[in-house]
Each structure stands twice: as structure tokens, then as C-alpha cells.
Amino acid sequence: MKKGKKLYEGKAKILFASAEKNLVIQHFKDDATAFNNQKKANIEGKGILNNRISEHILSSLKEVGIENHLIKRLNMREQLIDMVDIIPIEFVVRNIATGSLTKRLGIEDGTVLKKPLIEFCYKNDELGDPLVSREHIYAFEWASVLEIDLISEQCLRINDFLQGMFKGVGVKLVDFKLEFGKRKSDGKIILADEISPDTCRLWDADTDKKLDKDRFRKDLGNVINAYQEIARRLGILHEQSNNIRPIKFSKPKAVKIKKNK
Ligand code: TMP
């Protein structure tokens, strides 16, 4: 598909116009940032892995009836997606306390939550994506009561599905961030952005080793190997195409996951 003009450049992705009305091309960069752009690096191959991992997850979600912006993957770094107006809220779903939750409230790192916790953050880099309440969202008309109810319900369904999917391959889904938007073509609210080790915390089920962007945030090393490990366990990276020396995290789980066409 022919790429049109650049519409938007974010920290990890670029959006280009496509030949089709209301569809855009999402390009995954190798750039990684943390702490709202204060820490930056280029991690070779990250964009390729996130493109594949996000495609796998979003198409699996579509199969179980969770609508999202993915139309199809176009190539190693790009996918065709529905154009949406992003709701300026990051929806964070947590199963285990870690990261900003433990810092903010003094909860012990690794505390398993009795039920999933949904947090709302206002999407604004300059302000550091501050935590907001439903009341802030309604007061500033970032979304309506109905929309937040619908999105919260979807967040829990997505969490259920992803927890099961990752559990099957020996990974704990600790927490993750979702974005939703209004599809240009019909105004429907759908899941958008990406779901990848950039936007999730994923711990090896046996060892609690981190297999996500925290390896970059916390300078733990082996960032790309961790992303590869997730792709491999999900069945989307063949052993032979892996030219970067794998690191040993734990015994890989022998669970079969349906391969993408
Ligand atoms: P936090 O503990 O730093 O608030 O992060 C919660 C989850 O959200 C974690 O899985 C990482 C993800 N996340 C993003 O995807 N983008 C962000 O900008 C931030 C702050 C977190």
C-alpha cells in the first residue's frame, strides 16, 4: 500500500495517510522513551517485534469480539488501522502492584490485587500523564459517563483474555495501558494504539524476571531479548529467525498458541 504524508509522529510510532479514506498506516519505530521523554534510546528491532506482537494480540482480541483499530499488518514495521480520534485518557489495568502505584501509595511491590484495578491518566506528556478521577474526565469532557462505563467494561474483558493468553505461555500479566478512540468512519469507540511489551508489564511466571520495557526503564539490559522471548512464547517468532543471542530466563513452557496466518 502506498504511504501518504506523515500525519503524526509520537515517541514510538508514526502515522501516515493511506490510499483509503478513514484508514491510516501505523509505523513502529525502534525509539524507546521513559519517564516522559527524559530517557531515550534506539533499540534495534523493537519496532519490528512490537508490530508483530501487537498484531497478534489485537487480532486475537478481534476473534473474541473485542473490536479494535487493526485492519491488517502491511509489512515488518507497519500496519493498516482505522483512523480514530483518541480519547486523551490512558487506561491502566493492574493485577499486581508495582511501578507508579507502589510509589504513589506505598503498597508493597508484587502485592497481588484481589481484583483488577483500573486507573485513568490524562494523556499529557508535559504534565507527566497525571492520574485523574472519573469526575475530572466528565468535568473537562474528555469522555462521557457512558463512554467510560463502556471502556472500563472492555478493559476488564481485555484483561481477562490477555491474562489467560499470557498464563498459557508462562507469563504473568502484571499491568498494562490501553488507549481508546472514536472511529472516524462511524464514531464507534474502539480499542486503539498498541499492546506490546512497551505498554505491558510481563513477568516470567516462574522467576518473576521482567520481560518488558522495565528492562529499559530500570537499565536491566537484554531489552530486545525480553521482547523476543515474548514473541517466541506467543508463537510468532521462529527460533531460526532470531539472530540475536537469546538469554536464559527460565524453562520455556511447552504450550502451543495458534500461529497467525
Ligand atoms: P506505571 O506503573 O508507570 O503507571 O505504568 C503502568 C502500566 O502502564 C505499565 O504496564 C506501563 C504502562 N505505561 C505505558 O504504556 N505508557 C506510559 O506512558 C506509562 C507511564 C505507563
Residues whose N, C-alpha, C, O or C-beta is under 5 A from the ligand:
A	BS01	TMP	V92 T98 G99 S100 L101 D175 F176 K177 D198 T199 C200 R201
